[in-house]
Amino acid sequence: MALRAWFRPPRHVLTIFIAVALLSGCALGWLGWLLWQQDNAVDVQRRRERLEEAADRAVAVMDRALQGIEAQLGPAPVRHLPEGVTLLTTGGDGDIVVKGGPRLIYYPVAKGLPEAASDTFAEAERLEFAGQDPAAAARAYQALSKSTPPPIRAGALARLARVLRKMGHLAEAARTYEELGSISAAVAGIPAGVIARDGLAELMAKEHRADGLRRHAEAFRADLKAGTWQLTKEQLAFYQSEADGWLGSRTAEDADALARAEAFDTIWRDRRVDAGVSRRIIYASGSPALALWRRSEGSLDVAIAGRSFIEALCQEAVPSRDVRTALTDVEGRPILGAPTRERDVAARAAVSTQLPWTVYLSTAPSASAPGSLRRRLLLALFAVLTGVIAVGAYFIQRAISRELLVSALQTDFVAAVSHEFRSPLSSLAQISEMLARDRFPTEDLRRRSYDVLVRETERLRRLVEGLLDFGRLEAGAALYRFETFDVTEFVGTVVAEFRERAAAQGFDVELSAPKVELLVRADREALSRAIQNLLDNAVKYSPECRTVWVDVEGKEDRVSIAVRDRGLGIPAHEQRDVFKKFVRGAESKSLRIKGTGIGLAMVRHIVEAHGGEVVLASEPGRGSRFTMILRAAGEAS
Amino acid sequence: MSRIIVVEDEPGVAFALEVDLKTEGYEVMVATRGDDALELIRSEPFDLILLDVMLPGKDGFDVCRDLRRSGVRTADYSADGEGAGGREGARPRAGR
């Protein structure tokens, strides 16, 4: 029932409006959603196209780079080798030569350095071991160390140092090792430099020179790591363990360096490798290494590159930060990054590109979507439209609610006015009828009936005039005849007139006004109506206290006329609204106090037309005070 | 002589009723407010109460309810404020 009441006119206007606003809002939202979806689809398509283009470009760049390296495999001189690429060549004699780029950490075979024949030192060694004559042996080695060919010198110095150590001549042994270190030759297949460094370290350990030993061992370890000497894997492992022993810590494993060395080792050893040019990714020590090689009769040329080169190549091939690159080898093992499972991935398989890897490109999560600006604009547009609809709906709804309220107030007003009319009319009808039927028994009663007739007629006249005045004020058609007069005297007259009427209801009006002239420029009739309305109200809303007060005051250029009562008072939340037309306080309704709700609205109209203001001070249960503040006039005209 | 109290806030209507009923030979009293009427009825006996509905303060129904609660059984005619008014609209509310 309550719901049905809601849809009854005039409230159905509001319901219809809300429905229309909601419908249009929903339609707008749906439209926006569709546009958004469409835009998204276009965006995905574009992103895909861009990825495909980037993939083609990347493959071309990578292939060109690898071809550039491959062109340098073989007898041609090294022109420009990208960073991180080691170019190696092996001749028919099995010697490995690093043509360019960083050296490998170890090689399949040690470098074939010149070495003296072992029987060169047979006589001296016989003295050293069989003869047990180290001094004689030392002399013999010393004599040999003076010879010109470096291999013999190296062999003699290494053995001399050994004998000196045995004899306890440690300082001399150290000098001998230092001399040995500068010779480019091998002793027992090991570079002289390595033997010298190892021997020196052992001397330092023997002499307990901890600081010197650490510095020496660290430098040795760094040189081993840098591939200073061409050692085999086993030699490297041995000398690294020597350095580890002196330093008391394991050499940090360089997976990339190991992978590169192992990759070369694999290619070098792989007898199946056919003649011609090949590319391959080799996994070693958990790290990928790229190997490019060319085998021709008797010679093998290899380019080895590690992870850093592959990364740099990817960077060059796919410079955009918005695109994520991943590479896998032919068996699907990740080389760089990991291929995503997203739908928008552009892949180029190794088989079709001749690259040693498969390339995957996908959009980086951080990438700014190309349509994001357009979409933001779209979103902003819809937000604005929704906002406009919402704000519009709110204001229209407010306006309709207000109109509904006014219409309800007007209905109340019509009822109130009808009642106001009926009361004097009832009296008039009844008394007129009694007079017509000659029902008054005495002359005195008949005369009193005339008084009642006069009073009720006057009441009707005032009511009609009040309504007409209000109508004129509302229509803005009220004409004021302003004149300057003394307000004290004027209020006195109005109060005196009202006092007569109020006396019939048992009310008294007390006037307090200064004895001086207070001039205002006002319309006498309008001001009189305003005061009377306030007095009417004071009497109506003062059921207990039968006195109302009127205070006139002049202060500087202001004249105030206050009407106060000790009646019901007005609650704070109603104080602003009581000046609105047709509005009556809640208590006036519950206590059935008669009135039309236009009195105070008229007072405000009139006072504002005079350039003044009405101030209300009221407290429920203690009464109200309405003060009209007007501008004082200069002098009487 | 039967005593009637007229409770009516409109002085004109009250005056007319008072004169009319007095002419018919009743003893008539007038009260303009519900509270005044209650006080009078409780202190003096009346044979009939003519009660207006639209009264300031306590309305006719409130006055009637209060009277019945305090045990007054006097017949009362409520002048229906919503009707034509006057005696035509009056309807009996309770018997003696």
Interface residues (C-beta under 8 A of the other chain):
Chain A: H419 R422 S423 P424 S426 S427 L428 Q430 I431 M434 R439 F440 P441 L445 R448 S449 V452 R455 E456 A504 P543 L591 R592 I593 K594
Chain B: E10 P11 G12 V13 F15 A16 L17 V19 D20 K22 T23 M54 L55 P56 G57 D59 G85 G86
